[in-house]
Amino acid sequence: MSGDKVPGPAQSDQRKPDTLAPSTPTEPVPESTPAGVPTGTDRTELLTRARAFLTSPQIRLQDSDAKRAFLAEKGLSVVEIDQLIRELPPSVPPRTYPTPPPSNLPNLLIGVARIFTWLAGTSAVVLFIYYWYLLPRLTQSYQARLALSKHHSGLIARLIESASALKAVQAESFKDLPRPVPVYEDSRYVIFHTIDDVLSCTRSSTEESGQDTPDITILRCALEELSRAKEDSSGVSTEELFQYLESKLPWLGAEDGAARQSELWNQLNTCPLFTSSMPKSGASPLPPDHRSRLLWQYTPPPPPSTPTMLTSLANLQAALPRNSKVPVTDSKSSAPAAPTLSAAQRTLQVLSDFTGYITTQTYSLGISSTRGVTSRGNPVEDELRREIRALKGLVLNRRSFLPPSTGVARPMSEPPRVSDA
C-alpha cells in the first residue's frame, strides 16, 4: 500500500502518508491467493494497519469519505471500515487562543523620545539665554565689584602707610616741639575769689581802680562769683561776664578801657584754664556759636609738682640729727618696736640717695648735650648746675664724715654702715 494516495475533497493535491502506518515497515502483501481471497493472518495484519492509519494524528482530521474510499481501495469491506471508524475516539477540535493585543512599546519609545527632545530643546534655549544675556552682565558686575574692592584695599593700605609715616614723624619731631607752659596765677592774688576782695586789697596810689591787676585774676574772680550766683552749672555767658566787669570796674566802659577789654577777651580765649561751650537753643535771635552767647567756666590748674631736688633736700633736712630724745618703747606692748637708725646712719642713707639723684641729673644733662639738644642760656640754671657739681664733690667724700670703724671692711659695692653708738 506504499505509494498510494488518499483522495479528499478539501485537500486534493495533498500527499497522503504511506498505507496505514508510515512508521511501521511495510511488508509485501501477496497480490492474491489462488482463490483471490487473503488469508486470515494477512487480514488481521491489514486491519491492524488500517486501525493505526486511522488513529494517526495526520489522518484523524481528514474527511471521512476520503478515508472510507482509501480503505476500500486497500481491500477492506464496508463492514470492516464502519467498525474501524466506530472504534476511533471522538476527535477533539484544535484549541484556539485569543489574538494578543498589539504592543505599546513603540508608542512608549516615541513618548520618551519626545520628552527627551523637549528637555534638550528647553535646555538649549535656557543655556543660550544665560550665555548670551545673563552671563555677560554677571561677569561685568563681578569685575566691577572686584575692581572696587581692590581700589578700597589700595586706599586703606595707603591710609595705613600714611598714618604710620605720620606717627613716626610725629614721634621723631615730638622732642623738638615746645612744651605747653602751665599757666599759674600770681601767688599774691590766688587767695582772692571776688572782684571786691581784689579791689579792696590792691587799692593804692598806683592801683586805685585795679588796672594793674592781672587779667587772669579778674576773669577768675568774676566767673567764680557769677557761677555761685547761678543755680545751674552750665557756665556764664560772655555778655553777662563783661556786663558784670563793667559794673565792678567802671573804667572798662571808658575810651581807655577798650584796649583792656580786648586783652581780657584774648586772655579768655587763649588761657587753657577758661573753657567755653555753646548754649542750648533759646529765644535769642543770635546763633548759638556767637561769641556773646558762649558759656565760660573756670577750671583750676593742677597744683605744681614739687621738684625732685627740693624733695631730696627736705628728706636730707629731716634726716639731720636734732636735739630730740630717743622715744621710749612701751614695755607692755607685745609687738616688737621697729629698729631705729642712729643719726649718723640716717645722714648716711639720705646722703647716698642725694648722691644718686645728683649723679643721675648730671649724666642726663651730659647725654642731652651730646645728642644735640640745645637750650638757651639761663644764668639761674647755670648757677644751679655749678652748685650741684660742688655739692657732688663734697658728698662723694662722705667717708670723711664717718668715724673710724673697727668692724670688718665691707665690699665696695655696699656702702659701709656705722654701728650704733
C-alpha positions as CSV (number, residue, x, y, z in Angstrom):
1,M,0.0,0.0,0.0
2,S,3.0,2.3,-0.1
3,G,2.9,5.0,-2.7
4,D,-0.9,5.1,-2.7
5,K,-2.8,8.5,-2.2
6,V,-6.0,9.1,-0.3
7,P,-8.3,11.3,-2.3
8,G,-10.1,14.1,-0.4
9,P,-12.3,17.0,-1.4
10,A,-10.6,19.5,0.9
11,Q,-7.1,18.7,0.0
12,S,-6.9,17.2,-3.4
13,D,-3.3,17.8,-4.0
14,Q,-2.0,16.9,-0.5
15,R,0.2,13.9,-0.3
16,K,-1.1,11.2,2.0
17,P,1.2,9.2,4.2
18,D,2.0,5.6,3.4
19,T,-0.5,2.9,3.9
20,L,-1.9,2.5,7.4
21,A,1.3,3.1,9.4
22,P,4.1,5.2,7.9
23,S,6.5,4.4,10.8
24,T,5.9,0.7,10.6
25,P,7.8,-1.1,7.9
26,T,5.5,-2.5,5.2
27,E,5.7,-6.0,4.1
28,P,4.8,-7.1,0.7
29,V,1.2,-8.4,0.6
30,P,0.6,-11.2,-1.7
31,E,-1.5,-10.0,-4.5
32,S,-3.9,-12.8,-4.3
33,T,-4.3,-16.3,-3.3
34,P,-5.0,-18.8,-5.8
35,A,-8.6,-18.4,-4.9
36,G,-8.4,-14.5,-4.9
37,V,-9.1,-14.1,-1.2
38,P,-6.5,-13.1,1.5
39,T,-5.8,-15.4,4.3
40,G,-6.8,-14.8,8.0
41,T,-3.3,-13.8,9.2
42,D,-3.0,-11.2,6.4
43,R,-6.5,-10.0,7.1
44,T,-5.7,-9.3,10.8
45,E,-2.5,-7.6,9.9
46,L,-4.4,-5.4,7.4
47,L,-7.0,-4.4,10.0
48,T,-4.2,-3.5,12.4
49,R,-2.6,-1.3,9.9
50,A,-5.9,0.3,8.9
51,R,-6.6,1.0,12.6
52,A,-3.1,2.5,13.1
53,F,-3.6,4.5,9.9
54,L,-6.9,5.9,11.2
55,T,-5.5,6.8,14.6
56,S,-2.5,8.7,13.3
57,P,-2.8,12.5,14.0
58,Q,-2.4,13.4,10.4
59,I,-5.3,11.3,9.3
60,R,-7.8,11.9,12.1
61,L,-8.6,15.4,10.8
62,Q,-9.2,14.2,7.2
63,D,-12.5,13.8,5.6
64,S,-14.5,10.6,6.5
65,D,-15.4,9.8,2.9
66,A,-11.8,10.1,1.7
67,K,-10.7,7.7,4.5
68,R,-13.5,5.2,3.5
69,A,-12.5,5.3,-0.1
70,F,-8.9,4.8,0.7
71,L,-9.6,1.9,3.0
72,A,-11.9,0.3,0.4
73,E,-9.1,0.5,-2.2
74,K,-6.9,-1.4,0.2
75,G,-9.2,-4.3,0.2
76,L,-11.3,-3.7,3.4
77,S,-15.0,-4.3,3.3
78,V,-17.6,-1.7,4.2
79,V,-18.4,-3.6,7.5
80,E,-14.8,-3.5,8.5
81,I,-14.4,0.1,7.6
82,D,-17.5,1.1,9.6
83,Q,-16.2,-0.9,12.6
84,L,-12.8,0.7,12.4
85,I,-14.3,4.2,12.2
86,R,-16.6,3.5,15.2
87,E,-13.6,2.3,17.3
88,L,-11.9,5.6,16.8
89,P,-12.1,8.1,19.8
90,P,-14.1,11.3,19.2
91,S,-12.0,13.9,17.6
92,V,-11.1,16.9,19.7
93,P,-11.2,20.2,17.9
94,P,-8.0,22.2,17.9
95,R,-7.5,24.6,20.8
96,T,-7.8,28.2,19.7
97,Y,-6.1,31.1,21.6
98,P,-7.2,34.8,21.5
99,T,-5.2,37.1,19.4
100,P,-2.7,39.1,21.6
101,P,-3.2,42.9,21.6
102,P,-0.8,45.0,19.7
103,S,2.4,46.0,21.6
104,N,2.6,49.5,23.2
105,L,6.5,49.6,23.2
106,P,6.8,51.7,20.0
107,N,4.4,54.3,21.4
108,L,6.3,54.3,24.7
109,L,9.6,54.7,23.0
110,I,8.2,57.5,20.9
111,G,6.9,59.3,24.0
112,V,10.3,59.0,25.8
113,A,12.0,60.3,22.7
114,R,9.6,63.3,22.6
115,I,10.2,64.0,26.3
116,F,14.0,64.0,25.8
117,T,13.6,66.2,22.7
118,W,11.6,68.7,24.7
119,L,14.1,68.7,27.5
120,A,17.1,69.1,25.2
121,G,15.4,71.9,23.3
122,T,14.4,73.7,26.5
123,S,17.9,73.3,28.0
124,A,19.4,74.6,24.8
125,V,17.2,77.7,24.9
126,V,17.9,78.3,28.6
127,L,21.7,77.9,28.0
128,F,21.5,80.3,25.0
129,I,19.7,82.9,27.1
130,Y,22.1,82.5,30.0
131,Y,25.3,82.7,28.0
132,W,24.1,85.4,25.7
133,Y,22.3,87.7,28.1
134,L,22.9,86.9,31.8
135,L,26.5,85.7,31.9
136,P,28.0,88.9,30.3
137,R,26.1,91.1,32.8
138,L,27.1,88.9,35.8
139,T,30.7,88.9,34.7
140,Q,30.7,92.7,34.2
141,S,29.1,93.2,37.7
142,Y,31.6,90.8,39.3
143,Q,34.6,92.6,37.6
144,A,33.3,95.9,38.8
145,R,32.9,94.7,42.4
146,L,36.4,93.2,42.3
147,A,37.9,96.4,40.9
148,L,36.1,98.4,43.6
149,S,37.3,96.1,46.3
150,K,40.9,96.3,45.1
151,H,40.6,100.1,44.9
152,H,39.3,100.2,48.5
153,S,42.1,97.9,49.7
154,G,44.7,100.1,48.0
155,L,43.2,103.2,49.6
156,I,43.2,101.6,53.0
157,A,46.8,100.4,52.6
158,R,47.8,103.9,51.6
159,L,46.0,105.4,54.6
160,I,47.7,102.9,56.9
161,E,51.0,103.7,55.4
162,S,50.4,107.4,55.6
163,A,49.3,107.1,59.2
164,S,52.3,105.1,60.1
165,A,54.7,107.6,58.5
166,L,52.9,110.5,60.2
167,K,53.1,108.7,63.5
168,A,56.8,108.1,63.0
169,V,57.5,111.7,62.0
170,Q,55.5,112.9,65.0
171,A,57.4,110.7,67.3
172,E,60.7,111.9,65.8
173,S,59.8,115.5,66.0
174,F,58.0,115.5,69.3
175,K,61.2,116.0,71.3
176,D,61.7,119.3,69.3
177,L,58.2,120.6,69.9
178,P,57.8,123.3,72.6
179,R,56.1,122.0,75.7
180,P,53.0,123.8,76.9
181,V,53.8,126.1,79.7
182,P,51.4,125.6,82.6
183,V,49.6,128.8,83.5
184,Y,49.8,129.7,87.1
185,E,48.4,132.8,88.8
186,D,50.4,135.1,90.9
187,S,50.6,133.9,94.4
188,R,49.5,137.3,95.7
189,Y,46.1,137.0,94.0
190,V,45.3,133.3,94.5
191,I,43.6,133.9,97.8
192,F,41.0,136.3,96.2
193,H,37.7,135.0,95.0
194,T,35.7,138.1,94.3
195,I,36.3,141.4,92.5
196,D,35.6,143.3,95.7
197,D,38.3,141.5,97.5
198,V,40.8,142.2,94.8
199,L,39.9,145.9,94.7
200,S,40.0,146.2,98.5
201,C,43.4,144.5,98.9
202,T,45.1,146.1,95.9
203,R,43.9,149.7,96.3
204,S,46.8,152.1,96.4
205,S,48.1,155.2,94.7
206,T,49.0,153.3,91.5
207,E,46.3,150.6,91.7
208,E,43.4,152.7,92.7
209,S,40.9,151.1,90.3
210,G,42.6,147.7,89.8
211,Q,44.0,148.5,86.4
212,D,47.3,146.7,87.3
213,T,45.5,143.5,88.4
214,P,46.3,140.5,86.2
215,D,43.7,139.7,83.6
216,I,43.5,136.0,84.7
217,T,42.7,137.2,88.3
218,I,39.9,139.5,87.2
219,L,38.4,136.8,84.9
220,R,38.7,134.1,87.5
221,C,37.1,136.1,90.3
222,A,34.3,137.3,88.1
223,L,33.5,133.7,86.8
224,E,33.6,132.3,90.4
225,E,31.3,135.0,91.7
226,L,28.8,134.7,88.9
227,S,28.9,130.8,89.0
228,R,28.0,130.9,92.7
229,A,25.1,133.2,92.0
230,K,23.6,131.0,89.2
231,E,21.6,127.9,90.1
232,D,22.9,125.7,87.2
233,S,26.5,125.0,86.5
234,S,26.3,125.4,82.7
235,G,28.5,128.4,82.7
236,V,28.5,132.2,82.4
237,S,27.8,133.8,79.0
238,T,30.3,136.4,77.5
239,E,27.7,139.1,77.7
240,E,27.0,138.6,81.4
241,L,30.7,138.4,82.2
242,F,31.6,141.7,80.6
243,Q,28.5,143.4,82.0
244,Y,29.5,142.3,85.4
245,L,33.1,143.5,84.9
246,E,31.9,146.9,83.7
247,S,29.7,147.2,86.8
248,K,32.6,146.4,89.1
249,L,35.3,148.2,87.1
250,P,33.8,151.4,85.6
251,W,36.9,152.3,83.7
252,L,36.3,149.3,81.3
253,G,33.4,151.2,79.8
254,A,35.5,154.3,79.1
255,E,37.5,155.0,76.0
256,D,40.7,153.9,77.6
257,G,39.1,150.6,78.6
258,A,38.5,149.3,75.1
259,A,42.1,148.0,74.8
260,R,41.8,146.3,78.2
261,Q,38.6,144.6,77.1
262,S,40.5,143.3,74.1
263,E,43.2,142.0,76.4
264,L,40.6,140.3,78.6
265,W,39.0,138.7,75.6
266,N,42.3,137.4,74.3
267,Q,43.2,136.1,77.7
268,L,39.8,134.4,77.9
269,N,40.3,132.7,74.6
270,T,43.9,131.7,74.9
271,C,44.2,130.7,78.5
272,P,43.6,126.9,78.9
273,L,42.0,127.5,82.4
274,F,38.9,129.0,80.8
275,T,36.7,126.6,78.7
276,S,33.8,127.6,76.5
277,S,30.7,125.7,75.4
278,M,27.7,126.5,73.2
279,P,24.4,127.2,75.0
280,K,21.2,125.3,74.3
281,S,18.8,126.7,71.7
282,G,16.8,129.5,73.2
283,A,14.7,132.5,72.1
284,S,17.7,134.6,71.2
285,P,18.0,135.6,67.6
286,L,21.7,135.2,67.6
287,P,23.2,131.8,66.5
288,P,24.4,129.5,69.3
289,D,28.0,129.8,68.2
290,H,28.0,133.6,68.5
291,R,30.8,134.8,70.9
292,S,28.4,136.8,73.0
293,R,26.4,133.6,73.8
294,L,29.3,131.3,74.6
295,L,29.2,129.9,78.1
296,W,32.5,130.1,80.1
297,Q,33.8,128.1,83.0
298,Y,37.0,128.3,85.1
299,T,39.0,125.1,85.7
300,P,41.5,125.3,88.4
301,P,45.0,124.3,87.4
302,P,46.6,121.3,88.9
303,P,49.0,122.0,91.8
304,P,52.6,122.4,90.7
305,S,54.7,119.4,91.3
306,T,57.5,119.6,93.8
307,P,60.9,119.4,92.2
308,T,62.9,116.3,92.9
309,M,65.8,118.3,94.3
310,L,63.5,120.0,96.9
311,T,62.2,116.7,97.9
312,S,65.7,115.3,98.4
313,L,66.7,118.4,100.3
314,A,63.6,118.1,102.5
315,N,64.5,114.4,103.2
316,L,68.1,115.5,104.0
317,Q,66.9,118.1,106.4
318,A,64.5,115.7,108.1
319,A,67.3,113.2,108.5
320,L,69.8,115.5,110.0
321,P,70.3,115.0,113.8
322,R,68.3,117.2,116.1
323,N,68.3,117.7,119.8
324,S,65.5,115.3,120.4
325,K,65.2,112.5,122.9
326,V,65.1,108.9,121.8
327,P,61.4,107.7,122.1
328,V,60.9,105.2,124.9
329,T,59.2,102.0,123.9
330,D,56.3,100.6,125.9
331,S,57.4,97.5,127.7
332,K,53.8,96.3,128.0
333,S,53.2,96.2,124.2
334,S,53.7,92.8,122.8
335,A,54.7,93.8,119.3
336,P,58.4,94.5,119.0
337,A,59.4,98.0,118.2
338,A,60.8,98.8,114.8
339,P,64.6,99.3,114.8
340,T,65.5,102.9,114.8
341,L,68.5,104.3,113.0
342,S,71.0,106.5,114.6
343,A,71.6,110.0,113.4
344,A,74.8,109.0,111.5
345,Q,73.0,106.2,109.8
346,R,70.1,108.4,108.7
347,T,72.5,111.0,107.5
348,L,74.5,108.4,105.5
349,Q,71.4,107.0,103.9
350,V,70.0,110.4,102.9
351,L,73.4,111.4,101.5
352,S,73.5,108.2,99.5
353,D,70.1,108.9,98.0
354,F,71.0,112.5,97.3
355,T,74.3,111.4,95.7
356,G,72.4,109.0,93.4
357,Y,70.0,111.8,92.4
358,I,72.8,114.3,91.6
359,T,74.6,111.6,89.6
360,T,71.5,110.9,87.6
361,Q,70.8,114.5,86.8
362,T,74.5,115.1,85.9
363,Y,74.6,112.2,83.5
364,S,71.2,113.2,82.0
365,L,72.5,116.7,81.3
366,G,75.6,115.2,79.6
367,I,73.6,112.8,77.5
368,S,71.2,115.6,76.3
369,S,74.1,117.8,75.4
370,T,75.8,115.1,73.3
371,R,72.5,114.4,71.4
372,G,72.5,118.0,70.2
373,V,69.6,119.3,72.3
374,T,70.4,123.0,72.7
375,S,68.8,125.3,75.1
376,R,69.1,129.0,75.6
377,G,71.4,130.1,78.3
378,N,69.8,130.7,81.7
379,P,72.0,132.1,84.4
380,V,69.9,130.7,87.2
381,E,70.1,127.2,85.7
382,D,73.9,127.5,85.2
383,E,74.3,128.6,88.8
384,L,72.3,125.7,90.0
385,R,74.4,123.3,88.0
386,R,77.6,124.7,89.4
387,E,76.2,124.3,92.9
388,I,75.2,120.7,92.2
389,R,78.7,119.9,90.9
390,A,80.2,121.5,94.0
391,L,77.8,119.6,96.3
392,K,78.5,116.4,94.5
393,G,82.2,116.8,95.1
394,L,81.5,117.2,98.8
395,V,79.1,114.3,99.0
396,L,81.3,111.9,97.2
397,N,83.8,112.2,100.0
398,R,81.2,111.1,102.6
399,R,83.7,108.9,104.2
400,S,85.3,111.9,105.8
401,F,82.0,112.3,107.8
402,L,82.3,108.8,109.3
403,P,84.2,108.0,112.5
404,P,86.9,105.3,112.3
405,S,85.2,101.9,112.4
406,T,86.7,98.8,113.9
407,G,84.5,96.3,112.1
408,V,85.3,94.2,109.0
409,A,85.5,96.1,105.8
410,R,82.5,95.7,103.5
411,P,82.7,95.3,99.8
412,M,82.9,98.4,97.7
413,S,79.5,97.7,96.1
414,E,77.8,98.1,99.5
415,P,78.1,101.4,101.4
416,P,79.6,100.9,104.9
417,R,77.3,101.4,107.8
418,V,78.1,102.9,111.1
419,S,77.5,100.8,114.2
420,D,75.1,102.1,116.7
421,A,76.7,104.2,119.4
